[in-house]
Amino acid sequence: MKLYLVIFILWSSTYSLKSAASTAAEIQHLLTFIETSHCQYERNGSLHSARDAKQHISKKYHYYQDDIESAEDFISLTASKSSLSGKPYLIHCSNSKSIKSSEWLLSELKVFRKKK
């Protein structure tokens, strides 16, 4: 019985480490995707460059890091809306309608996961 418990504990800790590494890779991909998008980010009515948006979201990520267990948490807590006003972030890419950043990033996350 003790052997099964030890095996379970080892398996679950290994799974947890793999899951954390996968989440970190997904978040890093999303941050790179934001920075290299060449889109403008609307935050509280002001437009910002992709680089500025990545820096802002990175700051929020460091603040909320202990609350983030998945890439979806990352999007929800750091990259979808203003913490102050509650207004959604909007993405403005050339030749496209503006879209909520949460929808845009969730779509990219699906693409990234399919490639893995």
C-alpha positions in Angstrom: 0.0 0.0 0.0 2.8 2.4 0.9 4.5 1.7 -2.4 1.3 2.7 -4.3 1.2 6.0 -2.3 4.8 6.7 -3.1 4.3 6.0 -6.8 1.2 8.2 -6.9 3.0 11.1 -5.2 5.9 10.8 -7.6 3.6 10.7 -10.6 1.5 13.6 -9.5 4.5 15.8 -8.8 6.0 14.9 -12.2 2.7 15.7 -13.9 2.5 19.0 -12.0 6.0 20.0 -13.1 5.2 19.2 -16.8 2.0 21.1 -16.5 3.8 24.2 -15.1 6.4 24.0 -17.8 3.7 23.8 -20.5 1.8 26.7 -19.0 5.0 28.8 -18.9 5.7 28.0 -22.5 2.2 29.0 -23.5 2.4 32.3 -21.7 5.8 33.1 -23.2 4.4 32.3 -26.6 1.4 34.6 -26.0 3.7 37.4 -24.8 5.9 37.0 -28.0 2.8 36.9 -30.1 1.6 40.2 -28.6 4.9 41.9 -29.1 5.4 40.8 -32.7 1.8 41.3 -33.9 2.3 44.8 -35.3 -1.3 45.5 -34.0 -2.3 48.4 -31.8 -3.8 47.8 -28.4 -6.6 49.9 -27.1 -6.5 50.3 -23.3 -9.0 52.7 -21.6 -9.5 54.5 -24.9 -5.8 55.0 -25.7 -3.9 53.2 -28.5 -0.6 51.6 -27.6 2.0 49.8 -29.7 2.5 46.1 -29.5 5.7 46.5 -27.6 4.1 48.8 -25.0 1.2 46.3 -24.7 3.6 43.5 -24.0 5.4 45.5 -21.4 2.2 46.4 -19.7 0.8 42.8 -19.7 4.2 41.5 -18.5 4.0 43.9 -15.5 0.5 42.6 -14.7 1.7 39.0 -15.1 4.3 39.5 -12.5 1.7 41.0 -10.2 -0.8 38.2 -10.7 1.7 35.3 -11.1 0.7 33.5 -7.9 -2.9 33.4 -9.1 -2.2 32.1 -12.6 -2.3 28.3 -13.1 -3.1 28.2 -16.8 -2.7 30.2 -20.0 -6.4 31.0 -19.8 -5.8 32.5 -16.3 -3.0 34.6 -17.8 -5.3 35.9 -20.5 -8.2 36.5 -18.0 -6.1 38.2 -15.3 -3.6 40.2 -17.3 -4.5 40.6 -21.0 -8.2 41.0 -21.3 -9.3 44.1 -19.5 -8.2 47.1 -17.4 -7.9 46.3 -13.7 -8.9 49.9 -13.0 -11.8 50.6 -15.2 -12.9 47.1 -16.2 -13.0 48.0 -19.8 -11.9 45.3 -22.2 -8.7 45.7 -24.1 -9.2 45.8 -27.9 -6.9 44.8 -30.6 -6.7 46.9 -33.9 -4.8 45.1 -36.7 -4.7 46.4 -40.2 -7.4 45.3 -42.5 -9.4 43.8 -39.7 -12.2 44.8 -37.3 -11.2 45.4 -33.8 -11.5 42.4 -31.5 -11.4 41.9 -27.8 -7.9 40.9 -26.7 -9.2 37.9 -24.8 -10.8 36.4 -28.0 -7.7 37.2 -30.0 -5.4 35.5 -27.5 -7.6 32.5 -26.9 -7.7 31.9 -30.6 -3.9 32.1 -30.8 -3.6 29.8 -27.8 -5.7 27.2 -29.7 -3.4 27.5 -32.7 -0.3 27.1 -30.5 -1.7 24.0 -28.8 -2.6 22.3 -32.0 1.1 22.7 -33.2 2.5 21.0 -30.1 
